[in-house]
């Protein structure tokens, strides 16, 4: 009981953020970041085969467009119509084709064993039932296929003093650029109720994915550090990439 009570609020918030988030995505697609992602994905995309890929929670399409650009048959999945409209527009501007699917990432109406590769960036933290999402994602990926999760400990500071201290010391004024007047209060309030705000990841993901029977091939962790009151270096996991094989 009480599950999914935020889905409409989450959709509404990201609907409003679509415009600004799209600007950030466009900036990323023109920057070094694009090449860094391409280098990373090249390791997992064979050149001799056209992979069928899906970007879960694609937002304005950054990864979906990147994969289309790399020659994949690229599907873009999101719960928000505004985000998907932006993804289509951004893909058109860059001359690539996306297959658009609107739905709930925790309950995708997609047949078993459909995709060779599923990618997702900064979505799992935002879900009310991330474990169900992982089960479903495994179901829709072909045996031998891969799932690549890129996410971070975005809201740990609400429950973990070290993350709160790091924020105060390092300052994060720049993290919500292109917010276009949308108040972050709403998502902060929702994040307080989301299960993963209380977990330090990717440890959680690793144990869930392993328990669901997938093989973890690679985990790449990006840390942040700060000096605490005793002048000790405290290192925290900021974001991460997990690559698994079904």
C-alpha positions as CSV (number, residue, x, y, z in Angstrom):
1,X,0.0,0.0,0.0
2,X,1.2,3.6,-0.6
3,X,3.3,2.5,-3.6
4,X,3.2,4.7,-6.7
5,X,1.6,7.6,-4.9
6,X,4.1,10.0,-6.3
7,X,4.1,8.9,-9.9
8,X,1.9,11.8,-11.1
9,X,3.8,14.3,-9.1
10,X,7.1,13.0,-10.6
11,X,5.7,13.2,-14.1
12,X,4.4,16.7,-13.5
13,X,7.8,17.9,-12.2
14,X,9.8,16.4,-15.1
15,X,7.2,17.7,-17.5
16,X,8.0,21.2,-16.4
17,X,11.7,20.5,-16.5
18,X,11.6,19.2,-20.1
19,X,12.5,22.6,-21.6
20,X,15.5,23.3,-19.5
21,X,16.7,19.8,-19.4
22,X,16.6,19.6,-23.1
23,X,18.9,22.6,-23.3
24,X,21.4,20.8,-21.0
25,X,21.1,17.7,-23.2
26,X,21.8,19.7,-26.4
27,X,24.8,21.3,-24.7
28,X,26.1,17.8,-23.7
29,X,25.6,16.6,-27.3
30,X,27.9,19.3,-28.5
31,X,30.5,18.9,-25.8
32,X,33.4,16.6,-24.8
33,X,30.9,14.7,-22.7
34,X,29.4,13.2,-25.9
35,X,32.8,11.8,-26.9
36,X,33.4,10.4,-23.4
37,X,30.1,8.6,-23.5
38,X,30.8,7.3,-27.0
39,X,34.2,5.9,-25.9
40,X,32.5,4.2,-23.0
41,X,29.7,2.6,-25.1
42,X,32.0,1.5,-27.9
43,X,33.3,-1.2,-25.5
44,X,29.9,-2.8,-25.4
45,X,28.6,-2.2,-29.0
46,X,29.9,-4.5,-31.6
47,X,30.6,-2.8,-35.0
48,X,29.4,-5.8,-37.0
49,X,25.9,-6.0,-35.7
50,X,23.0,-3.5,-35.4
51,X,21.9,-3.6,-31.8
52,X,18.4,-2.9,-30.7
53,X,18.8,-0.6,-27.8
54,X,16.4,1.2,-25.3
55,X,17.1,4.2,-23.1
56,X,14.8,3.9,-20.1
57,X,13.8,7.3,-18.7
58,X,15.4,8.9,-21.8
59,X,14.3,12.5,-20.9
60,X,15.2,14.8,-23.8
61,X,17.0,11.9,-25.5
62,X,20.8,12.3,-24.7
63,X,21.7,8.6,-24.6
64,X,19.0,7.4,-27.1
65,X,20.4,10.0,-29.6
66,X,24.0,9.0,-28.9
67,X,23.1,5.3,-29.5
68,X,21.2,6.1,-32.7
69,X,24.2,8.1,-33.8
70,X,26.4,5.0,-33.2
71,X,24.3,2.9,-35.6
72,X,21.9,1.3,-33.1
73,X,18.2,0.7,-33.7
74,X,17.4,3.1,-30.8
75,X,14.3,3.2,-28.7
76,X,13.6,6.1,-26.3
77,X,11.3,5.4,-23.3
78,X,9.9,7.9,-20.9
79,X,6.8,8.5,-18.8
80,X,6.5,12.2,-19.8
81,X,5.1,13.3,-23.1
82,X,7.0,16.6,-23.0
83,X,10.3,14.8,-22.6
84,X,9.6,12.6,-25.5
85,X,8.6,15.5,-27.7
86,X,12.0,17.1,-26.8
87,X,13.8,13.9,-27.6
88,X,12.1,13.6,-31.0
89,X,12.9,17.2,-31.8
90,X,16.5,16.9,-30.7
91,X,16.9,13.7,-32.7
92,X,15.4,15.4,-35.8
93,X,17.8,18.3,-35.4
94,X,20.7,15.9,-35.4
95,X,19.4,13.8,-38.2
96,X,18.9,10.6,-36.3
97,X,15.8,8.4,-35.9
98,X,14.3,7.4,-32.6
99,X,11.5,4.9,-31.8
100,X,9.5,6.6,-29.1
101,X,7.6,4.7,-26.3
102,X,5.7,6.4,-23.5
103,X,5.2,4.4,-20.3
104,X,6.1,3.7,-16.7
105,X,9.7,2.3,-16.4
106,X,8.5,0.2,-13.5
107,X,5.9,-1.5,-15.6
108,X,7.0,-1.3,-19.3
109,X,4.4,-2.9,-21.6
110,X,7.2,-4.5,-23.7
111,X,7.6,-8.1,-24.7
112,X,10.3,-10.4,-23.1
113,X,13.7,-10.6,-24.7
114,X,13.2,-7.5,-27.0
115,X,16.5,-5.6,-26.6
116,X,20.2,-6.3,-26.9
117,X,21.1,-3.4,-24.7
118,X,19.2,-1.3,-22.1
119,X,20.7,1.9,-20.8
120,X,19.4,4.3,-18.2
121,X,20.9,7.5,-16.9
122,X,19.7,9.2,-13.7
123,X,16.3,7.4,-13.5
124,X,16.5,4.6,-11.0
125,X,16.9,7.0,-8.0
126,X,13.7,8.6,-9.1
127,X,11.6,5.5,-8.9
128,X,9.3,4.3,-6.1
129,X,9.9,0.6,-6.8
130,X,13.4,0.4,-8.3
131,X,13.6,-3.3,-7.6
132,X,10.5,-4.0,-9.8
133,X,12.0,-1.8,-12.5
134,X,15.2,-3.9,-12.5
135,X,13.2,-7.1,-12.7
136,X,11.2,-5.8,-15.7
137,X,14.3,-4.5,-17.4
138,X,16.0,-7.9,-17.1
139,X,12.9,-9.4,-18.6
140,X,12.9,-7.2,-21.7
141,X,16.6,-7.7,-22.5
142,X,17.7,-10.7,-24.5
143,X,19.8,-13.5,-22.8
144,X,23.4,-12.5,-23.3
145,X,22.3,-8.8,-23.7
146,X,23.5,-6.0,-21.4
147,X,22.1,-3.4,-19.0
148,X,24.1,-0.3,-18.3
149,X,23.0,1.9,-15.4
150,X,24.4,5.4,-14.9
151,X,23.2,7.0,-11.7
152,X,24.3,8.7,-8.5
153,X,23.7,9.3,-4.9
154,X,21.8,12.5,-5.7
155,X,19.7,12.8,-2.6
156,X,21.7,10.9,0.1
157,X,22.3,14.3,1.7
158,X,18.7,14.2,3.0
159,X,19.6,11.3,5.3
160,X,23.4,11.1,5.5
161,X,25.3,13.7,7.4
162,X,28.5,13.2,5.4
163,X,26.8,14.0,2.2
164,X,25.1,17.1,3.8
165,X,28.5,18.2,5.1
166,X,30.1,17.8,1.7
167,X,27.3,19.9,0.1
168,X,27.8,22.7,2.6
169,X,31.6,22.7,2.2
170,X,31.9,22.2,-1.5
171,X,28.8,24.1,-2.5
172,X,26.6,22.9,-5.3
173,X,25.2,26.1,-6.8
174,X,25.8,25.0,-10.3
175,X,24.1,21.6,-10.2
176,X,20.7,22.7,-11.5
177,X,21.6,24.8,-14.5
178,X,18.9,25.5,-17.1
179,X,16.2,25.1,-14.4
180,X,14.1,27.7,-16.2
181,X,12.3,29.0,-13.1
182,X,11.0,25.5,-12.0
183,X,11.4,25.2,-8.2
184,X,13.4,22.3,-7.1
185,X,11.4,22.2,-3.9
186,X,8.9,19.8,-5.4
187,X,11.5,17.1,-6.4
188,X,13.3,17.6,-3.1
189,X,10.1,16.8,-1.3
190,X,9.4,13.7,-3.4
191,X,13.0,12.6,-3.1
192,X,12.6,12.5,0.7
193,X,10.1,9.7,0.2
194,X,11.9,7.7,-2.5
195,X,13.6,4.5,-1.2
196,X,17.0,5.1,-2.8
197,X,17.5,8.4,-1.2
198,X,18.3,6.4,2.0
199,X,20.7,4.0,0.3
200,X,24.4,4.4,-0.5
201,X,24.8,3.1,-4.1
202,X,25.9,1.3,-6.2
203,X,26.2,-1.3,-3.3
204,X,22.4,-1.5,-3.3
205,X,22.1,-2.0,-7.1
206,X,24.9,-4.6,-7.0
207,X,23.2,-6.7,-4.5
208,X,19.7,-6.4,-6.1
209,X,21.0,-7.1,-9.6
210,X,23.1,-10.1,-8.4
211,X,20.1,-11.5,-6.5
212,X,18.1,-11.2,-9.7
213,X,20.7,-13.4,-11.4
214,X,22.6,-11.0,-13.6
215,X,26.3,-10.9,-13.9
216,X,28.0,-7.6,-13.1
217,X,30.8,-7.1,-15.6
218,X,32.0,-3.6,-14.6
219,X,31.4,-0.9,-12.0
220,X,33.0,2.5,-12.4
221,X,32.7,4.9,-9.4
222,X,33.2,8.6,-9.4
223,X,34.0,10.0,-5.9
224,X,33.8,13.4,-4.3
225,X,35.8,14.4,-1.2
226,X,35.9,17.1,1.4
227,X,37.8,17.8,4.6
228,X,35.9,17.3,7.8
229,X,36.3,19.2,11.1
230,X,39.2,17.0,12.1
231,X,40.8,17.9,8.7
232,X,40.5,14.3,7.5
233,X,39.7,13.6,3.9
234,X,36.2,12.1,3.5
235,X,35.5,10.4,0.2
236,X,32.0,9.7,-0.9
237,X,30.5,8.0,-3.9
238,X,29.0,10.7,-6.1
239,X,27.9,8.8,-9.2
240,X,28.6,5.5,-10.9
241,X,28.2,3.2,-14.0
242,X,27.2,-0.4,-13.7
243,X,27.5,-2.8,-16.6
244,X,25.7,-6.1,-16.3
245,X,25.1,-9.1,-18.6
246,X,21.8,-11.0,-18.6
